[in-house]
Structures are given as C-alpha cells and as structure tokens.
Amino acid sequence: MDELLNEFIVETNEQIEAVASQLVAFERTPSNFDTITAIYRLIHTIKGTCGFLDLNRLARLSHAAETLISRIRDDRVATPAAVSLILSTVDRIQSILEGLEKTGKEPVQDDSELIAALEGLATVTAPGEDPKAEAPASPEPASESSPAAKPAAAPAPNRDSASIRIAVGTVERLMRLVSELVLTRNQLSEISRHGNTGELALSMQRLSTITTDLQDGVMQVRMQPIDRLFSSLPRLVRDLSHELDKKIDLIVEGSDTNFDRQLVELLRTPLVHIIRNCADHGIEPAAERLAAGKSAVGRIRVSAAHEASHVTIEIADDGRGLDADKIRAKALSLGLASSADIATMTRDEIYNFIFAPGFSTARRVTQVSGRGLGMDIVRQTVESIGGRINMSSQPGIGSVFKLKLPLTLAITPALVVTSRGHRFAVPQNAVIEAVACQPDGSCRLDLMQNAPVLHLRDEILPVIDLASNFDPSAPPIQIDREQLVIVLRSGTATFAATVDTIADIQEIVVKPLGPSLAHIAGFAGNTILGDGSVVLILDIASLATTLGLSTSTNFSPKQRDDSAYVKEATRMIVFRAGPGPRKAVPLSQISRIENVATADIDQSGGAYVLKRGSSIIPLAACWDADFSTQVQWPVLIIGVGGEPMGLAVSEIIDVVDEPLNINIPASVPTVLGSTVLAGEATEIVDLAHYMQLTLPKAFQRGHARKFNILLVDDKQFFRDLLAPVISAAGYDVTSVASGAEALGLVERGHDFDAVISDIDMPGMTGYQLAQTLRADHAFGSRPIIAIDAYAGPTIAAAARKAGMTDVIGKFDRTALIDRLSAALEADTFGASSIEGSAMNGAAA
C-alpha cells in the first residue's frame, strides 16, 4: 500500500467518526448551523479525495450522502430517518476502509440500494446542484486542478499544525527502549549504593534525570485524549434510543483526559457493554418514568478524570436501578451461592453476581442484551489490564459503574517487600500504610476463628501471610512477636499482609507472566530489579478474593425518614472461655448465671454434667476445658425445650449495651461471627450449636409446646438466634426467609398460632405480610409480632396500621417471649393463663 493511500485511510477514519458524532449532535439541536456545515465539509473532503485516488465505490457513496446532507443543511431539519440512513452510510464507508486497509483495493459489493435510498430522501435534485451530477453513476475523477481533488485544499477538522503523525510501531519501539533504560538505571543505582560514591554517583544522578524526562516524554507520545473512546458513544446511545423506543440523553465529561493509547482500544468493548445494559435494563420507558415522577428522558452520564496514577471512568444512569430480589433468585437458581450465604450478603454483594458468566435476569433475549455475557466480559477485560470495576445501585434512583484503571501498562511505582526469604513487588497504588505491630500494643495481631486478624485503631482487618499463602509448607505466622504489616486496598475491601521488610521503593517495568506461571492466582506479572533478580508482582484483587472479601462499591441507601429511629443496643454478657479472644452472647438468652464448684462437675457417658442434688444437667464448654485448674467456674444456665443445660466459661468480664454489628462472618460452627464490643474484638457464640450438641432431642422436639410459631426473617443470623430462644420457651417454631415463603406455608394448610416477622425484608415487607394474613379470615386475629432493629414510634404506628399486634426490638428475648405469651393468652384463652390452659388440655 502506497503512502498516500495509507494517509487517506487514517484521515478518513478520523473524519468519518467525526461525522457520526456531529450528526447525532445536530439531530438533537438542529438550530446549530455550524454543526451541519462542518459535517458537509467533512463528507465533501472525503468525496474529493476518493475521486483523486480513483476509489469509485467510496466516491459514489460519499456523493449520495453529501447530496442528502446538503438538503438537510438547506432545510435545517434532520429527520430520524435521514440521520439513520446517513449513519448506515458511515458504517458502510468504514467497512470499505477496513477492506481497503487489508488488501489495498475496495471490496466488491453492490451499494445501489443504499444509494437509491439516500437519493430518494434527498430527491433527485438538491438545491444548488446540477441535476446531472445527481446520477448514481460513478462520478468522473476530478482533475488535479480542481479544489475537490486536492485533499490539502479542504483540511480535516481539529488538525493542529504543530502536530505530526507517528507510526504505532515506532512509539512501541521507543517505549521498549525506555523500559530497558529504566532497568539499566535501576541496576546502576544498585551499584552506586554499594560502590564508589564519587563521580559515579554524579553521573548516576544525571542519568536518572535524563531517563525520567525521556520516560515522561515517550509516555506523552503514547497518550491520547479519551475522546477517541468517547466519540462513538453519542451514535451508540442514539441507536439504542431508537431500537428500544426510549428517550435517552448522553452526557460526556472529561473527554480531554489523556490515556494510554493501548488502553483506549482495550476499553472500547467493555464501555459499549455497560452502556447497552444501562439503556436496556436501567433506563425505563417514558411512561414508567413519568409515573415514577421522573423526567420522560433518561440520562446516561459518562465521565473520566485523573486520580494520581490512575484514570477513573464512571458510567451512571438515572434509571430503575438493579432488582436485588431477581438477582438473588437467579444466583440461587444458578447455584452461585447457597440460600444461607445469600441471606447474610449485603445488597452490594448481591449486585456483584451480575459479573458472573452467563448471568442475566432478563426475561427475553434481545439484540441489545439478555444473554448474560456482557458484564462478564467487562470484568475480565478490566481486571486483565490491572484495573478494578465496582458498581452500586439504588432502586428507583439508578446505577453507577466505576472503572479504576492504570494510567499506563508499561511502568508503575511499587514497594519491594520480603517475606521469609521471598521477595514480592506490591503496586504502590494499592498500599494504604505500613504498620509495625506489637503483641500488647494498640496495633496488634490476633487469632479469631483460627485466622489472623489485625487490630488497627478501631478496625479489625483480615490478614494474609504472603509466605504461607504461596508456600503451604511455610510455618504459620507468629502473633506473639513484633511484626510488620502493610495495609492494602482492593476496591472497597481493605486487608493486611504480613511482611518481614520493605526492601525498596522503585518504578518497575511490568512484564507478563510466562505460560508456566500464568495459571497461578495471586500474581499480576513480573519485573526485573536493579540487582538483576526477577520478582513477581502481587495481584491485590486476587489476594482479597483469597480472603473471601468483596470489592464492591459501598452505596449508601436512603435513610429512613424517621428522626426517632435509634439503632437498638443489645445487652451482651462478655466472658472468656479458655485462650483466645473474648466471647459474648445476648444476655436475653441466659436464664441465670451460677458459680459452680469444681466438685459438682462430673463426667457421664463421655460428657460433662453438672450435679444438682439428686439430678444432673448437661454441661458444655466453649473450649477444651480442664476443670481441675480452678476451684469454681462460672456457668451460664440456658433453657432448651423446657430442659436446662449449662455452658461453662473461664471468667465473666462485663455486661455491655451496644448495637450488635457482625463485622467478620463465622468460619467455625461454634461462632456466629466477630464484632467489636467495648473496644475489643469479640466472638459471638452460637448457643444453638451447643444446644443441639448437648440436648439434641429436647432441641428438636421441645418440651410442653402447644403453640406453633412462624418466624419470618430474611437474615439467617437472626433466624438462628431467635429460633432456639422461642423453642426454649415452649413453642414449636418454623423458620422461613421471606414473606412469600410464609404465605406459601399458610396457603398449603399449615396452621400457626402466631407469626413473628421482621419488617424490612426484600420482596415482601413485614407490613405487606401482615396485611395479606389479616385479609385471610381463616387467620383471624391471631398475633402478628414485628421485630425490628429500630424502635421509633413511626414503626409502631405503621405496624398497628398494617394489623400487627406488637413491635419488639431484636435481641430483646424477655420482651419477645413475654409479649408473645400475653398475646397468645389474650387471643386463645382470655383471662386464663397459657400454662393453666395447657395443663387443662393435657389433663383432658
């Protein structure tokens, strides 16, 4: 291919992209005469150059398009049909240019139908044109003296006279040379630190300065305005708007942000997938938007900005947001998580399922979306270039996708750390801080649920030991000695990694992993240090995944409009049980606390028991207890189905009233999770585990239970917490995770004497469940008790309005059992007591 033809292809590609973008802009604002004039000039330039190069097919197409654009320019009206037809012509021209670039010749194809359509809209004779010139036949090549025949006579728009074109291969070669120069500088720096610091040091300093300047210069050559990526978006949104029959506006911000040319090309497909999903799944039809009090026109905003050594691209829509219930149901049907796991997930964690392969909640597959492939491709592409994608959504408000991307893939600053003889490079942008831990200091390591955690100020962070993570034979981390850790962030996940030393901080040249290492998780590439050694670069997102952490964007939900809402404190009894962290249980689950003499503790059938006169009760311990080490032991007495059991502890520390927030989910069956109480890391003991272990029959069948209770709560944590308490009070309990499941049981004939329901549940709220049950005459006036973490008067008023009997704070076991008993007594027995009536029934 000769140089002139190659130059024409490059320039025409730029011009044709500009035509598409400006045409969409003119369709929205037809009063802008300058825009349509610029479009006309671009097409006219392309037509003239085609004639000069004897590209007859391109000349015929551009001539027909020019005629229609001339008519639009004169009439100053751009109908959707005309714009769509010209955009189809733009696509055809781009297809011809691709073939021209590959073979040096125009591909053979019949364009007569498209040309006839263009001429049909423009009419045979457009204003100011010679009728003979409108014939679809190939125009005669323009003479060299003709203005249209000289590309220079009609310069391309936005061309800077001070700029030059550089072949991509040349830029890449310069970049490779700079990378090698950086490596050489690092090696000389290593030598100068251990050798003569005289003239070598001065020369080294000058070399370093020159290398840095050259590196910056070459990097600027690689950079391009991200507008190259954004310029095709108006056309994309315009086509989606027509295809989906929705009104959508596109807002673009930060298009002058400079970005690595290689990344611009890699991000084109992910960006298209996200915008297609925003338009199809996010933006509502006009009628639905108006009914929701929104503007009939939906908005998609795309913005770019520099953040230190990163570029952040944000795509936001003001649509309906994601449907957490549909995503949850689809995840269950695909087996992506168990119902127990999903019940404990936050809304943002639920939303992350959309990035799973083949995941889609669409009821039908369209040409736009619905196959479940797009978001998976987005995530894979973004992570493959060292970036991160986070998303957040709020029902009825919209969704936001945030892409955090490296400014370049070539060179990045990093910390070189050591861990038991191994060296790793840690990208500096992922490092928050480095901290020295002391065994008894405010910053210290601890073991919780047999896993190391870091106490850092008021936070508890999971810890990964780099050496043992990559080498299973390495000894475990020692928490009783001084230890250096680095705190890392991946998306919104924060965690710590243990290291021995931070050996150096330097710019590294990122090289891809070889085939033998590419399958190993945890590494993003490798680099060569100044001493010539090869060091692996850590993949921080992969390490976070190893710890089971989510990197989703935190999205603040709308706050309840109730100034009286106060998150209810839970009264917890805090104690020690052998070595390890402190433990706690809600005080409401404990019948009483006794100090028991060691002489009253015995063994029977291989299990511990507590002697009480002529009777014995089972005894459990939260650790491998040796009761001979103390004269007496504190024992928590718990009722299980009318039978008592004891739980031995080492020491009662305190009773505290604090809101209970589980920070780290449980990884062992004896613990519900970990939290912070009174400033200390504390494990919440799962009493149900010990109840089932110690009194399995009583736990399963209960004692003297007459009433059937339906417990409804979408959180597995609260179902596990409350079911044993209600059982211990003498009731049969059936637990379900949603209002829909509860109604299903009632409709299938299951009879319940009372319902205890959470209020804030996805799908069907507790209010809606109560209203539905009250509408069923068979259910009648049976008690429906609401449980909620808030105790504001608005909740109580709303509950009464929905037909609920009472509202109880979660964890308030005494109030829950007392009011349940009173409600059942009033509903079933009038003035008689439950116990008395039960006895009468048994006697009968």
Sequence and secondary structure as in RCSB ss.txt:
>XXXX:A:sequence
MDELLNEFIVETNEQIEAVASQLVAFERTPSNFDTITAIYRLIHTIKGTCGFLDLNRLARLSHAAETLISRIRDD
RVATPAAVSLILSTVDRIQSILEGLEKTGKEPVQDDSELIAALEGLATVTAPGEDPKAEAPASPEPASESSPAAK
PAAAPAPNRDSASIRIAVGTVERLMRLVSELVLTRNQLSEISRHGNTGELALSMQRLSTITTDLQDGVMQVRMQP
IDRLFSSLPRLVRDLSHELDKKIDLIVEGSDTNFDRQLVELLRTPLVHIIRNCADHGIEPAAERLAAGKSAVGRI
RVSAAHEASHVTIEIADDGRGLDADKIRAKALSLGLASSADIATMTRDEIYNFIFAPGFSTARRVTQVSGRGLGM
DIVRQTVESIGGRINMSSQPGIGSVFKLKLPLTLAITPALVVTSRGHRFAVPQNAVIEAVACQPDGSCRLDLMQN
APVLHLRDEILPVIDLASNFDPSAPPIQIDREQLVIVLRSGTATFAATVDTIADIQEIVVKPLGPSLAHIAGFAG
NTILGDGSVVLILDIASLATTLGLSTSTNFSPKQRDDSAYVKEATRMIVFRAGPGPRKAVPLSQISRIENVATAD
IDQSGGAYVLKRGSSIIPLAACWDADFSTQVQWPVLIIGVGGEPMGLAVSEIIDVVDEPLNINIPASVPTVLGST
VLAGEATEIVDLAHYMQLTLPKAFQRGHARKFNILLVDDKQFFRDLLAPVISAAGYDVTSVASGAEALGLVERGH
DFDAVISDIDMPGMTGYQLAQTLRADHAFGSRPIIAIDAYAGPTIAAAARKAGMTDVIGKFDRTALIDRLSAALE
ADTFGASSIEGSAMNGAAA
>XXXX:A:secstr
  HHHHHHHHHHHHHHHHHHHHHHHHHH TT HHHHHHHHHHHHHHHHHHHHTT HHHHHHHHHHHHHHHHHHHH
T   HHHHHHHHHHHHHHHHHHHHHHHHSS      HHHHHHHHHHH SS TTS GGGGSSS      TTSGGG 
GGGS  TT  TT     HHHHHHHHHHHHHHHHHHHHHHHHHHHS  SHHHHHHHHHHHHHHHHHHHHHHHHEEE
THHHHTTHHHHHHHHHHHHT  EEEEEE TT EEEHHHHHHTHHHHHHHHHHIIIIIS  HHHHHHTT  SSEEE
EEEEEEETTEEEEEEEE S    HHHHHHHHHHHTSS HHHHHT  HHHHHGGGGSTT    SS  SSS SS HH
HHHHHHHHHTT EEEEEEETTTEEEEEEEEES SSEEEEEEEEETTEEEEEEGGGEEEEEEE TTSSSEEEEETT
EEEEEETTEEEEEEEHHHHH TTS    TTS EEEEEEEETTEEEEEEESEEEEEEEEE B   TTTTTSTTEEE
EEE TTS EEEEE HHHHHHHTT            S TT  B  EEEEEEE SSSSEEEEEGGG SEEEEEEGGG
EEEETTEEEEEETTEEEEEEESS   GGGSSEEEEEEEEETTEEEEEE SEEEEEEEE     EE SSTTEEEEE
EETTEEEEEE HHHHHHHH HHHHHH SS   EEEEE S HHHHHHHHHHHHHTT EEEEESSHHHHHHHHHTT 
  SEEEEESS SSS HHHHHHHHHH TTTTT  EEEEESB  HHHHHHHHHHT SEEEETT HHHHHHHHHHHHI
IIIITTS HHHHHHHHHH 
